[in-house]
Amino acid sequence: MNIGNVSLDNRVFLSPMAGVTDLPFRLICKQKGCGMLYTEMINAKALCYNDENTKKMTKIEDEEHPIAIQIFGSEPEYMGRAAEILNSHSNEILDINMGCPAPKVIKNGDGSALMKNPKLAEQVMKAVVEHSTKPVTLKIRKGWDDNSVNAVEIAKIAEQAGISALAIHGRTREQYYSGKADWDIIKEIKDSISIPVIGNGDVFEIEDAINMLEKTNCDAIMIGRGAQGNPWIFNRINHYMQTGEILAKPTAEEKISTAIEHMKLAVAEHGEYVAVREMRKHIGWYIKGLKNSARYRDEINKLTDCESVIMKLKELSLTQSEE
């Protein structure tokens, strides 16, 4: 498939997730066969003001390509300027966030709140497309709530505004992540526009991906929560799509050794203090469902240095093979 002038042979993408899709996690997902990575959402205004922490979030390693940087904001001027700044970065694609449901984002009119204001949403899209030298994509939800499902309207505006592909999460903002994702809306959008449509929401297994493709005819699949603690999902889905063969799920040993590798990458990127704390949620996801995992997770959550965490994970690994 193509997004603008970017050709992609693997149609299983990582969804941008705040506090999750940082550089270390992206490197792990890439290793495990992710077709396209996305950064965490980046505040366009903060980028324009040269904020150091925001600039750090735009760091991309050579092995991450192809990758999209996602920006958020609701002021066309700042969104356009951020697009201009990012022209000099190595990301292939620039993505606009109109799907984030977080209260601290929507209270400023950003993220999914933009769906309530199609006129402003259009101005934001046009400003970014005009100032970006890269293909610009858009991520949206079904709508703000069940009384204002306007994803198809926004999708048509996006195509007219020069957006190169659209990712749609089949839930409203009000739903957050509750209930079931509505895949019918993905199909409706696919039938309404001619740019590529990326389906998102409730893909946790190979079967989910196949069902989504069959039901919606979407061009690619974007996985968020389904990749937390389970980056193998990318290769397993892509391999099935290419060959029809179902690869085995990762063993307990593989899960634990990947958690350790992820930990080391996090320390290298963020320093020990931040990494140990950031990794607690990731480790919880990796070891979920393993024998003794609850006890080990509680113990790991109290540790404050990397070496102790790794030793504890190795100890957990040894308990897996004991009967």
Secondary structure, DSSP 4 states (H G I P E B T S, - for coil): -EETTEE-S--EEEPP-TTTSSHHHHHHHHHTT-SBEEEEEEEHHHHHTT-HHHHHTT---GGG-SEEEEEE-S-HHHHHHHHHHHTTS--SEEEEEE----HHHHTTT-GGGGGG-HHHHHHHHHHHHHH-SS-EEEEEEEESSTT---HHHHHHHHHHHT--EEEEEEEETTTTT-S---SHHHHHHHHH-SS-EEEES---SHHHHHHHHHHH--SEEEESGGGTT-THHHHHHHHHHHHS--PPPPPHHHHHHHHHHHHHHHHHHH-HHHHHHHHHHHHHHHHTTSTTHHHHHHHHTT--SHHHHHHHHHHHHHHHH--
